[in-house]
Amino acid sequence: EVLLTQSPGTLSFSPGERATLSCRASQSVRSYLAWYQQKPGQAPRLLIYGASYRATGIPDRFSGSGSGTDFTLTISRLEPEDFAVYYCQQYGSSSPDTFGQGTKVEIK
Amino acid sequence: EVQLVESGGGLIQPGGSLRLSCAVSKFTVSANSWSWVRQAPGKGLEWISLIYNVGNTYYADSVKGRFTISRDNSKNTLYLQMNSLRVEDTAIYYCARALIPDALWGSSALSYFDHWGRGTLVAVST
C-alpha cells in the first residue's frame, strides 16, 4: 500500500514569490504522479502528469519534478489566481489512497 | 469545449439508493475510460470507480459490492448506481476522464484525470 504525504498542510506566500510543494510516496511510484489544483467550490484541475509534463493550457510557471518517492511542484511566480489547494496523486501502484491529503497555498 | 455534467445527487437516508449521471460532450464515452472521484465535505479526494473503454470495471474497497459504474453509449452518459448508502458516503461526486499510461493499460485502475465535471452533492443522513 502506497501512502502519499504532502507537507506541510499549509504554505503562506506573497504574490510574485516562488512556491515549492512536496509530495512523498512511501514506496516508488516511478514517474506516475500527477498534480491537481482545486479552488473553493470548483472541481480539481490537472496541472502535471507523468511527474513533469504540463497538462494542456497550464501556464509554464507551473513545473513538476521528481521520480521514485520524492516529487515537487514548483510555481515560479505566484499569481493571485494560484492561491488554492494542491493535490498530488500517484498512479504507479495499486493502493486504497491514491491522492495526497493536499497542501493549501495561502496569501501571506 | 469539453463538458462533463453530473446530476442525480441529493439527500438520501442511510440504506437508500441513488443513481448519478454524467453527461459528456465533445468526447465519446465508449472510446474513453472514465472514473468517479468523490470528496467528503472539507476533505480530500478519493477515487472510487473506473470503467475502461473496453468495459472493464474497477472499484475502491470502500464501495465494492454497493456501487456500480456503467455507461449508455447512445446517450453518451456515464452512471454510478449507489446502493446501501452510508453516512460516510456523503460527498461531492465528480466524474472525470481517466487517462491510463500504455505500460499500465488493461490490468488495473491506475490512471490520472484530465477533464472533470463540476460535481453533484450526495448527502446521506437521517
Interface residues (C-beta under 8 A of the other chain):
Chain A: Y32 A34 Y36 Q42 A43 P44 R45 L46 Y49 G50 A55 T56 Y87 Q89 Y91 G92 S93 S94 P96 D97 T98 F99 G100 Q101 G102
Chain B: V37 G44 L45 E46 W47 A60 D61 S62 Y94 L99 P101 L104 S108 A109 L110 S111 Y112 F113 D114 H115 W116 G117 R118 G119
